Amino acid sequence: MSYPAETVGILGLGLIGGSLARALRESGFSRRFIGYGYREPSLRRGVELGVIDDFTLDLGELIDRADILVICAPTLVAADLLRQILGKLQGVENGPVITDAASVKGNLLAAAKEACGGNVPPRLVLGHPIAGSERSGVDASDAALFRHHRVILTPVEGNEPAAVELVRAMWQSTGAEVVSMSVADHDEVLAATSHLPHLLAYALVDALAQSDASEDIFRCAAGGFRDFTRIASSDPVMWRDIAIANRDALLQSIDLFSEHLGRLRQAVADEDADGMQETFTRAKAARDQFAAILAERGQRSKAE
Amino acid sequence: MSYPAETVGILGLGLIGGSLARALRESGFSRRFIGYGYREPSLRRGVELGVIDDFTLDLGELIDRADILVICAPTLVAADLLRQILGKLQGVENGPVITDAASVKGNLLAAAKEACGGNVPPRLVLGHPIAGSERSGVDASDAALFRHHRVILTPVEGNEPAAVELVRAMWQSTGAEVVSMSVADHDEVLAATSHLPHLLAYALVDALAQSDASEDIFRCAAGGFRDFTRIASSDPVMWRDIAIANRDALLQSIDLFSEHLGRLRQAVADEDADGMQETFTRAKAARDQFAAILAERGQRSKAE
């Protein structure tokens, strides 16, 4: 039997890395999974669970053995790992294909260009699976995590077409829907749909927690508030790093939001009933349409 | 058998009014329920469903027959109904106790004082059940809607203690947890936990829907975005009216939030990792504590 990529190196074995290894083993995309990371207990646990076959603490060894390297570490660690990998591949002709699963793409592309004298490594294809779970760590890994979820690839000029195809095929074999966009578009879209909402939720909960009425506020809040603020329970270090990595797109996104909020504030202050109703109605229509997209995706998922 | 209030007049027979009538019939708080409203089909449907015994389109008749009047209409309609009721009760000594279920209290208190030459009617006790459903209308009414939910009463100086007690006993008989606070505190707390989040969700979805990348944005958004923006699917007219009725507290709330968002924006711009992590960590702690309160409430509800 032949495999699209015999050996996969997973850098960072948590929920995402572990779920990817499980999915690729199940789909028959690869037959050997080698873990690498800074936390040996996670790697040992991965072997115990049968998620990976083996692990190494030697990055050079990993690079030598793997056909494809998938960096599944948090945003800033991912950039650091990418720099190390590219450093070791200087002058190597046929190295492994390299991809990742981090939340921001611009900082990784910049790190790669810096490590390669301004050029994009032909076999580096950045990607981002839009999937997650409230649980974390390799124990929570799940072969079905990516099924019917989007994976965004951000290929660039200079990429080897075969490398792009391999990364696309890898994610498709997990059951994900793979789409492509530019690095800038990815970071803008993610700033808008994920990074900004996290910042707003953190800002709101922090503002209320510091107010004099905070006890009454949390005692009397209901379901709408619960849903709206759920993402404020996310990992502070992870979101700090994402905010740093996607600084420019996030700032643009904050400014766009603030401008719209400022207009709504003015409508409230002016008791501009028509203006408010117009905005709320337009927003409701967009949100209802988004809910329909999600419902359709859910239907497809159930129909299997 | 004797009833705390023999006859209840429900003004506005939708989800809230219908659920209240069902709950009070089940608890034995009252034995007769009379509907009143502008939409006769809802009232006919209420009789058909056995939610109310009877209805009238004559406000004077309703006032004459009821021991307690509960205004269950939307915010601005509620203020209008209250003015009409108080107009008809001018000079009457022992009228019915009056209460309501609207989302804002300050505008109703102001309307009442205006209708009564600056005085608070002794038998008017404003209230607000923090409960709802994605469904609406009398067909969705449910005797268990208020169970384990908060009801906030805002009694004022000049209220007859017996009237306050009757309204408290009414809500307690539905299984709700009744708390009291001042009108100003109520409106401030609700602005923070409900009215502001709705405005933020509307502003965010509207900003994104109008952006050039809106198609990619909604196509690539995931679970966190879905939860965060769910309330942007709420009724635009209802929220327009709430924003008008609670204008001052809402503006304060927007300004407090904007100040905090501005500080976070600065931290992002400065790549102030410590500042961001501190804010995110504080917010996460507050949100986790809130989740614990909700989980405990859920446990009590299941234990029945």
Interface residues (C-beta under 8 A of the other chain):
Chain A: I130 A131 G132 H149 R150 I152 V179 M181 D185 E188 V189 L190 A192 T193 S194 L196 P197 H198 L199 L200 A201 Y202 A203 L204 V205 D206 A207 L208 A209 S211 A213 S214 D216 I217 F218 R219 C220 A221 A222 G223 G224 F225 R226 D227 F228 T229 R230 I231 A232 S233 S234 D235 P236 V237 W239 R240 A243 I244 R247 L250 L251 I254 D255 L256 F257 S258 E259 H260 L261 L264 R265 V268 A269 E271 A273 M276 Q277 T279 F280 T281 R282 A283 K284 A285 A286 R287 D288 Q289 F290 A291 I293 L294
Chain B: I130 A131 G132 H149 R150 I152 V179 M181 D185 E188 V189 L190 A192 T193 S194 L196 P197 H198 L199 L200 A201 Y202 A203 L204 V205 D206 A207 L208 A209 S211 A213 S214 D216 I217 F218 R219 C220 A221 A222 G223 G224 F225 R226 D227 F228 T229 R230 I231 A232 S233 S234 D235 P236 V237 W239 R240 A243 I244 R247 L250 L251 I254 D255 L256 F257 S258 E259 H260 L261 L264 R265 V268 A269 E271 A273 M276 Q277 T279 F280 T281 R282 A283 K284 A285 A286 R287 D288 Q289 F290 A291 I293 L294
